[in-house]
Amino acid sequence: MEALNSPSPKPLLATLKGEKQPIPPIWLMRQAGRYLPEYRALREEKGGFLALAMDSDAAAEITLQPIHRFGMDGAILFSDILVVPMALGQDLWFETGEGPRLAPTVQARDVLEGLQATPEVLEPVFGTIRRVAAQLPPQTSFLGFAGSPWTVATYMIAGQGSREQAEARRLAYRDPALMQTLVDRIADCTIDYLLGQIAAGVEAVQLFDSWSGSLSPAQFEQWVIAPTARIVAALHQRAPHVPVIGFPKGAGGKLPAYARETGVDAIGVDETVDPDWAHASLPGDLPVQGNLDPLALIAGGTTLDTAIDRILAAFAERPHVFNLGHGILPDTPIAHVEQLLTRVRRGR
Ligand code: CP3
């Protein structure tokens, strides 16, 4: 790791590769979304989230909205982690005001074996990436993503979001062999999907593991760390120049094991983690991403400034990507996002 006095041409990508920048680069999870009026307008026009995500021109425009409005250091592909279950043969739709639905639910081996894979449904996503790559400002880094096998499996098993991921955790105890087959199938599809994203033009990828927090330590090893390590190894072998960010939300005290054992190039930390603890507990050269509370961003004012300063101070001595601890919420005032960028970039 080398501390630079002047920023790299692509500060986010450089940070993910371990080069500390004079000012941490910043992007926000869910930065293209409902808090932006220009997003809501296009979503209205296209008739819903999934139609939007599968329309390459619209999805490219949405990916670029926060770049044009705020000049974020990273653009994240506009899509969803649940397109992988679609490619594996489940039907996906979004119930207005409720969230995703998947069918049939995978709770028995014959259902899993009966799914007909349709990898071609992912083609529009690659189209989005090619369009964004052609239009992105040179200093902006382009991130692809996928869900981690465990988190994706929780939706495939329950058919929707679930309280404490109870259905998936029950299945993992009741039929670990079926769970292993499902997780392996998701992992294989995810490797191909991420390699496809890289071929189309993304420069780094993030694995979202939103529900890793509900697992016991032994299950965390089996269903989070092991499949993540397999995906990271496959990507490193076939795309060695592309950094992988792991984001095991809720992992808490299991973060150091995740960092050590998965081989990720950078680690996302949620807002429940004390940034001083994270800095002290994670390898000193590992880039850390996070971890402002999305509710502090809504609060604004001096509450927001204090929270930002605390994070900047904690991670001042290591490669740091400023981000939220989880996705930006729909009722976030745009002025507070501007306040955040101004404060993080003081002196730039
Ligand atoms: O970060 C980004 O802006 C990239 C795009 C992105 C979306 N979803 C767009 C989206 C990413 C990276 C995701 C990840 C995702 N999707 C996760 C993991 C991260 C997390 O938030 O925990 C999960 C669990 C999903 C599944 C999903 N998609 C749910 C549960 C929902 C409904 C809840 C909600 O927030 O509305 C979605 C819909 C979704 N995905 C929206 C967006 C912008 C909202 C769509 C809309 O109503 O306009």
Boltz pocket constraint, residues with backbone or C-beta under 6 A from the ligand:
constraints:
  - pocket:
      binder: B
      contacts: [[A, 28], [A, 29], [A, 30], [A, 31], [A, 32], [A, 33], [A, 34], [A, 43], [A, 49], [A, 76], [A, 77], [A, 78], [A, 79], [A, 80], [A, 81], [A, 82], [A, 98], [A, 99], [A, 100], [A, 145], [A, 147], [A, 161], [A, 208], [A, 210], [A, 327]]
      max_distance: 6.0
